[in-house]
Amino acid sequence: GRRAPPGGGGVGMWTVVLKFAMNGGAPSFEGQAEVPGTLINQFAMDEWGGFLRVATTDGQVWSDPPTSTNAVYTFRPDMTPAGAVEGMARGERIFSVRFAGERGYVVTFRQVDPLFVLDLSDGEAPRQLGHLKVPGFSEYLHPVDRDTIVGIGKETVTEGGRTTTAGVKVSLFDVGDPLNPREADVKVIGKAGSSTPVSYEHKAFAFNPATGMMAFPITENGDGWRPVYDGIYVFRVGSGKVDLLGRTTQSVRDFGSADGSWWYGYGDDVRSIKRGLYVEDSAEGETLLTFSMRQFRAHKVADLSVAEEAAPVVELDLTTPDCSVVPWQRRREAPPP
């Protein structure tokens, strides 16, 4: 459905949530709920203790004046409305959400990054506990433990009233005191134009809760938006800090070349690391597995550093067949028999 958002100035959106029971293979419709606004991704909806929780942004962020507002709504098992926390960060929009049991975390942004901590222990009476404003924004939130959240996103710089993005920002939020959350530690990788697929694909993020090892791909830019490294970065989270352990790449691009060939590099996009996984062994320690469309590699986490590239313990070339070509292209380009 559609309606005019608060303050006028456009047409708002309603989101309809449908509930089905599977009934052992004989699904049936159980009910529906409607909320004003839209959801940013799958993390904006969650069920816990029989209550559905939904986070939305409603209205326009870039209208003059902005009409956007953000909220979290709760619904009972029969999909009737139970409670709501409304009016968060008016004029901004949600960039990331994470529900973790009786807590909820919402990040909004326009010029600064407010992190809101919500008490959702009582689905009939959700409430905002505390909030924190810091530069930048988080596009993915990952719980480390009950009192700690990692945020992955972008650093920002504001000059002359204009806000621009800078490097990839890794924030460690201490929410042990939910009334007064704080940013316990920060790491910023690269300069303007640096990016990570975690911003839009959470499966690119790997985390070992037993050791605090965290890994995800980053394309790091230097001055003038020029890439200087494309690989996976490995961190250790613990004791209120985020430490950069090292990085590794599968790229063959010469980022240091002066002739501009660093920008093109035939087929280099298929050597960008898309996923990282880990294997933990009590005797050997952690092994990081990295995957691009051309190669699979395994590295001992203890061997990684920023200063030099570590040799893989295992390397498997995937260029035959060329996995960067989709099957129908391969068939189309195959010579006639």
Salt bridges, closest charged atoms under 4 A:
ASP46 OD2 - ARG53 NH2 2.76
ASP58 OD2 - ARG3 NH2 2.43
GLU102 OE2 - ARG146 NH2 3.16
ASP119 OD2 - ARG127 NE 3.13
GLU124 OE2 - ARG76 NE 2.80
GLU155 OE1 - LYS169 NZ 3.89
ASP174 OD2 - ARG182 NE 3.29
GLU183 OE2 - LYS169 NZ 3.19
ASP185 OD2 - LYS187 NZ 3.52
ASP185 OD2 - LYS241 NZ 3.85
GLU201 OE2 - HIS202 ND1 3.87
GLU201 OE1 - ARG275 NH2 3.86
GLU220 OE1 - ARG247 NH1 3.35
ASP223 OD1 - LYS191 NZ 2.54
ASP268 OD2 - ARG253 NH2 2.89
GLU284 OE1 - LYS300 NZ 3.83
GLU286 OE1 - ARG236 NH1 2.82
GLU315 OE1 - ARG297 NE 3.04
ASP322 OD1 - ARG294 NE 3.40
